[in-house]
Amino acid sequence: MTGAAPSPRANTPKPTIQVSAPSAHSASTAQQQQQKREQQKREQQEREQEQQREREQQPEQQHETQTQTQTPPPSKLSPPENRRPGRNRSAPDYLSDKATAAFIRRVLCPQQTGDKARSAPAPIDELLPPLTSRNDVDLQLYAFIAVILREFVQAWYNKITPDETFVAEVVQIIAHCTRTLEQRLRKVDLESLLFDEIPDLLDRHISARRASRHAIARPPTEVDPREVYHSLCPLPYLSPVPKPDAPETVTLQLENETAYRRILVQGVLAILLPTEDLENPCLTSLVGQILSETIIGNVIANKAAQPWLLYEGLSILARNVSEARKGEQGRRGDPGKSSHRRSRSELNSSSPSTPQPVAPLSSFAHRLLISALHWMFLAYALVRLLVTTLASASSFPRRTGRSSGSGSGGDIGEKGYMTSGAGAGDTSLGGSSLVEDGPLKVPVVDFRVWACIANLIDLRSRMPWLSGGISMVQLGLLEGPGRIASLDGALDRFLSHHIQSLFTPTHLPPLLRSLRAALFPNNAPGTPSLRPPSNDAELVALRHRTAALLAGLVPPRLYALYFSGRPPWKGVRGGEAVDSSPLDDSLDLFFGDEYCNKHLMYGVLELVLVRLMPELSEKQVGELMAERLGVMDPASMDRYPLAP
């Protein structure tokens, strides 16, 4: 028995291997896992120590995003969960493309959300009709549409019926309008609209506000500034001038304004919608109500005309420009300068009794030499720019011709709705040829944006010699030898080419995303991030802060020279605060009245619509409806024509 026992075990080695091998393999696996855990712990400790050293070396005021970009390469190997919180803090979750698409799908395509059979949700461009030619722009626009329909349509419509066809038809109508508007927008001269015509409206608004504030009448004669402004910029639908002591004037003015918005939207729908959709009164009335009250009435006329919102917008703009300048200076700065500056400060602190030599910059001759060198470099840069412009102007496209929108003629002084010579009921735009072919283009140097900026800072009153010098240079460029800045000249082509490069559709999605975050936080018209002041003291404090931020954009010496009249050698000292009262008074003068701001907002709205749809300036709204439907619409009130 004992001698025969080894032979079966020797002939069958597999059971022995099956018993012994797993134990050895498990032991080696446990050892490897333990070594991996220890190695991961050591690597994690090393990364934490390196990150701690980096945080100690960086200044305390540096932003968190800059610390992430300046970390050494080993930190890039950190797991994604360590980087995700920082990214989520920089942008809210509801503004991401994935969350936005889910929100749109949940509101506008609920039947697709309830379909559990699909492995992956279909993209938005397959579920909804296209609004524009770009999917990224459509995503942001559909987010606006989803918020508006959910809050103002589905809130009451779902209580009546669970049918979802009505909302889909509303989306189809809006999509048809946006596609038509995009086609018309391609034919509009955007550089003339944004840099010539709209600044012309702002320039006339500023001039009218100054005239209304500084009336000719002397006490005891009292003149209402609103009446003076309304007489200079007559808009029939903003009549009569509302007065706090006469409530009937406030009510009548609001009724006229509401009727005007309704007629304006009727004219827009009569041009954009196809006939079969225009014949559906239920859909057109609902879409018209959304456009006239929710968008034009609530956003453009009421919110955009509020003085506090204009101050907040200017504050945000000034703050962003300041942060961009600081970031650019930080990127351009040499990293060795900070260490050199730190070593000098440590040396000075270690030996405070050592007398410091007087810097040569205190010498007047040295400052004069530095200033002369700066002017020489500036002159060289200008000459180099001029030569480069003349050399490359032949490769730029020509600007001759007329813009596609309708206009008031080639004279710059006759553009806009604030022409004092035109009556309130005048609806013509000049000759029919100009209406058909569009207004004459203007050289870039002669755009009204330059006159608007000069009027904003009151250049003619503060520095008339500088205003006259700039006018002489402008005249020399337009009518001087070579006429390099005249229409289709070398400098005109160069400037127009660089302006056109700004109008890229890639800027629209971030702009729409920021606008949605400001108007509809968390995709709902809840408590906005910008809250109106509760009293006049808070409004004045907000205006003071805005003026201080705008003053911070200008170099202190230049600001003191222009607004305070100080010579350059008596500039603002290091501890002296800049006096922002001139800018504060200008903000109160230009944008301090809501009623006057409404004139400006409606003027810009009319101008944009007339450039997009020239038919609004050629025919009355009733005539447009009669052409499309074959019957004159008695509800269209022709006493409110569109004034270009």
Sequence and secondary structure as in RCSB ss.txt:
>XXXX:A:sequence
MTGAAPSPRANTPKPTIQVSAPSAHSASTAQQQQQKREQQKREQQEREQEQQREREQQPEQQHETQTQTQTPPPS
KLSPPENRRPGRNRSAPDYLSDKATAAFIRRVLCPQQTGDKARSAPAPIDELLPPLTSRNDVDLQLYAFIAVILR
EFVQAWYNKITPDETFVAEVVQIIAHCTRTLEQRLRKVDLESLLFDEIPDLLDRHISARRASRHAIARPPTEVDP
REVYHSLCPLPYLSPVPKPDAPETVTLQLENETAYRRILVQGVLAILLPTEDLENPCLTSLVGQILSETIIGNVI
ANKAAQPWLLYEGLSILARNVSEARKGEQGRRGDPGKSSHRRSRSELNSSSPSTPQPVAPLSSFAHRLLISALHW
MFLAYALVRLLVTTLASASSFPRRTGRSSGSGSGGDIGEKGYMTSGAGAGDTSLGGSSLVEDGPLKVPVVDFRVW
ACIANLIDLRSRMPWLSGGISMVQLGLLEGPGRIASLDGALDRFLSHHIQSLFTPTHLPPLLRSLRAALFPNNAP
GTPSLRPPSNDAELVALRHRTAALLAGLVPPRLYALYFSGRPPWKGVRGGEAVDSSPLDDSLDLFFGDEYCNKHL
MYGVLELVLVRLMPELSEKQVGELMAERLGVMDPASMDRYPLAP
>XXXX:A:secstr
 TTTSHHHHHH  HHHHHHHHHHHHHHHHHHHHHHHHHHHHHHHHHHHHHHHHHHHHS TTS HHHHHHTS GGG
GGS HHHHHHHHHHHS GGGSHHHHHHHHHHHH HHHHT  S SS   HHHHS  SSS HHHHHHHHHHHHHHHH
HHTHHHHHHH    HHHHHHHHHHHHHHHHHHHHHTTS HHHIIIIIHHHHHHHHHHHHHHHHS S  TT    H
HHHHHHHS  GGG S  BTTBHHHHHHHHHHHHHHHHHHHHHHHHHHS HHHHT HHHHHHHHHIIIIIIIIIII
IIITT HHHHHHHHHHHHHHHHHHHHHHHHHHS HHHHHHHHHHHHHHHH TTS     GGGSHHHHHHHHHHHH
HHHHHHHHHHHHHHHHHGGGS    SB SS  S S GGG SS  TTS TT    S HHHHHH  B   GGG HHH
HHHHHHTTHHHH HHHHHHHHHHHHHHHHSTT TTSTT HHHHHHHHHHHTT  GGGHHHHHHHHHHHHSGGGTT
SS SS   SSHHHHHHHHHHHHHHHHHTS HHHHHHHHS   GGG   TT     HHHHHHHHHHHS HHHHHHH
HHHHHHHHHHHH THHHHS HHHHHHHHHSS  TT  TTS    
